[in-house]
């Protein structure tokens, strides 16, 4: 008899930021595992292309335009998901990003920080996690079952130089995850779990310019990251998928409030 602990066949999985480098790979993988994937993002052309690829591989997926900071729009997304599938089994809060003005340049100081862009980064990452959670949690409460996975970062564990706004936002997400795990379990029962994943260094739109030069070689920062990563390389997006599957499957049914680290050993590196 096949063990079904990690089985996600037929689960309806909503992914915010599903058009990003990490989100699209996770969407593709979960669809291959039999999940019905709902990709939420701002770029309709990219989203539809991802869905087309999943459908061509025999999976099931759809795309919906969203803005994770627009509560009314996210509420409509949720209504559309319920109308199409009748339920929501998992929410992956993968939307996020960084901005130049919330990052300190190598030759700059804290006084160069732009407060408006710092706030924008906080909003996109932290508020952009809170709003979808508040909305997609409701059907989970009605079902008495569901899983939420937030996207934290190594920057939440070890505040990185320069990425001031991003680090603050991701630390907030880790704290929000712990808070929500207790809030949901004590008020709505053990059927709903809230966890987070903290990717190490994966090349994405947000960090590529910090870690690599235009010719593809490593920046000084990129070289420092590799030196402090026992595996000696950046992660590949597909290397997040197993942990995600674990966190939304029954294999983790007694796991809530944790932040799962996927970083090639970066966080435990010792000289």
ZIHU-V686615 format. One record per backbone hydrogen bond with DSSP energy under -1.0 kcal/mol. CO is the residue of the C=O (numbers start at 1). NH is the residue of the N-H. E is the energy in kcal/mol with one decimal. If there is no record, write none. Layout:
co=CO nh=NH e=E
co=CO nh=NH e=E
//
This chain:
co=4 nh=7 e=-1.5
co=5 nh=251 e=-1.3
co=8 nh=11 e=-2.2
co=11 nh=36 e=-3.7
co=12 nh=89 e=-1.9
co=12 nh=90 e=-1.9
co=13 nh=38 e=-3.1
co=14 nh=92 e=-3.2
co=15 nh=40 e=-2.9
co=17 nh=20 e=-1.6
co=20 nh=24 e=-2.6
co=22 nh=26 e=-2.2
co=23 nh=27 e=-2.5
co=24 nh=28 e=-2.3
co=25 nh=29 e=-2.3
co=26 nh=30 e=-2.7
co=27 nh=31 e=-2.2
co=28 nh=32 e=-1.8
co=29 nh=33 e=-1.4
co=30 nh=35 e=-2.5
co=31 nh=34 e=-1.6
co=34 nh=10 e=-3.0
co=36 nh=13 e=-2.5
co=37 nh=62 e=-1.9
co=38 nh=15 e=-2.9
co=39 nh=64 e=-2.5
co=40 nh=18 e=-1.9
co=41 nh=66 e=-2.4
co=42 nh=44 e=-1.0
co=43 nh=47 e=-2.6
co=44 nh=48 e=-2.7
co=45 nh=49 e=-1.7
co=46 nh=50 e=-2.3
co=47 nh=51 e=-2.3
co=48 nh=52 e=-2.5
co=49 nh=53 e=-2.1
co=50 nh=54 e=-2.1
co=51 nh=55 e=-2.8
co=52 nh=56 e=-2.4
co=53 nh=57 e=-1.0
co=54 nh=59 e=-2.6
co=55 nh=58 e=-1.6
co=60 nh=37 e=-2.3
co=62 nh=39 e=-2.9
co=64 nh=41 e=-1.6
co=67 nh=70 e=-2.7
co=70 nh=74 e=-2.4
co=71 nh=75 e=-2.5
co=72 nh=76 e=-1.8
co=73 nh=77 e=-2.2
co=74 nh=78 e=-2.4
co=75 nh=79 e=-2.2
co=76 nh=80 e=-2.4
co=77 nh=81 e=-2.3
co=78 nh=82 e=-2.5
co=79 nh=83 e=-2.4
co=80 nh=84 e=-1.8
co=81 nh=85 e=-3.2
co=82 nh=86 e=-1.5
co=89 nh=147 e=-1.7
co=90 nh=14 e=-2.9
co=91 nh=149 e=-3.0
co=92 nh=16 e=-2.4
co=92 nh=94 e=-1.5
co=93 nh=151 e=-1.0
co=99 nh=102 e=-1.4
co=100 nh=103 e=-1.7
co=101 nh=114 e=-2.6
co=102 nh=165 e=-1.9
co=105 nh=108 e=-2.1
co=109 nh=112 e=-2.2
co=110 nh=113 e=-1.6
co=114 nh=118 e=-2.5
co=115 nh=119 e=-2.6
co=116 nh=120 e=-1.7
co=117 nh=121 e=-2.2
co=118 nh=122 e=-2.1
co=119 nh=123 e=-2.8
co=120 nh=124 e=-2.8
co=121 nh=125 e=-2.2
co=122 nh=126 e=-2.3
co=122 nh=127 e=-1.2
co=123 nh=128 e=-2.0
co=126 nh=129 e=-1.6
co=126 nh=130 e=-2.3
co=127 nh=131 e=-2.5
co=129 nh=133 e=-1.7
co=130 nh=134 e=-2.6
co=131 nh=135 e=-1.9
co=132 nh=136 e=-3.0
co=133 nh=137 e=-1.6
co=137 nh=141 e=-2.4
co=138 nh=142 e=-2.0
co=139 nh=143 e=-2.0
co=140 nh=144 e=-1.6
co=140 nh=145 e=-1.6
co=146 nh=193 e=-2.1
co=147 nh=91 e=-2.2
co=148 nh=195 e=-2.8
co=149 nh=93 e=-2.6
co=150 nh=197 e=-2.5
co=153 nh=156 e=-1.5
co=154 nh=157 e=-1.1
co=154 nh=158 e=-2.9
co=161 nh=163 e=-1.3
co=162 nh=104 e=-2.6
co=162 nh=164 e=-2.0
co=163 nh=167 e=-2.4
co=164 nh=168 e=-1.8
co=165 nh=169 e=-2.3
co=166 nh=170 e=-2.5
co=167 nh=171 e=-2.2
co=168 nh=172 e=-1.7
co=169 nh=173 e=-1.7
co=170 nh=174 e=-2.0
co=171 nh=175 e=-2.0
co=172 nh=176 e=-2.9
co=173 nh=177 e=-2.3
co=174 nh=178 e=-1.8
co=175 nh=179 e=-2.5
co=176 nh=180 e=-2.9
co=177 nh=181 e=-2.0
co=178 nh=182 e=-1.4
co=179 nh=183 e=-2.5
co=180 nh=184 e=-2.9
co=181 nh=185 e=-1.8
co=182 nh=186 e=-2.4
co=183 nh=187 e=-1.3
co=184 nh=188 e=-2.8
co=185 nh=189 e=-1.2
co=189 nh=192 e=-1.1
co=191 nh=146 e=-2.0
co=193 nh=148 e=-2.5
co=194 nh=257 e=-3.2
co=195 nh=150 e=-2.6
co=196 nh=260 e=-3.0
co=197 nh=152 e=-2.6
co=198 nh=262 e=-2.1
co=199 nh=154 e=-1.2
co=201 nh=235 e=-2.8
co=204 nh=208 e=-1.7
co=207 nh=211 e=-1.8
co=208 nh=212 e=-2.8
co=211 nh=219 e=-2.0
co=213 nh=216 e=-2.5
co=217 nh=213 e=-3.5
co=219 nh=223 e=-2.6
co=220 nh=224 e=-2.0
co=221 nh=225 e=-2.2
co=222 nh=226 e=-2.2
co=223 nh=227 e=-2.3
co=224 nh=228 e=-1.5
co=226 nh=229 e=-1.3
co=229 nh=232 e=-2.6
co=236 nh=239 e=-2.5
co=237 nh=240 e=-1.8
co=240 nh=244 e=-2.0
co=241 nh=245 e=-2.8
co=242 nh=246 e=-2.2
co=243 nh=247 e=-2.2
co=244 nh=248 e=-1.4
co=249 nh=252 e=-1.5
co=250 nh=253 e=-1.6
co=252 nh=255 e=-2.2
co=258 nh=196 e=-2.3
co=260 nh=198 e=-3.3
co=262 nh=200 e=-2.7
co=263 nh=266 e=-1.4
co=264 nh=231 e=-1.6
co=265 nh=268 e=-1.1
co=266 nh=269 e=-1.2
//
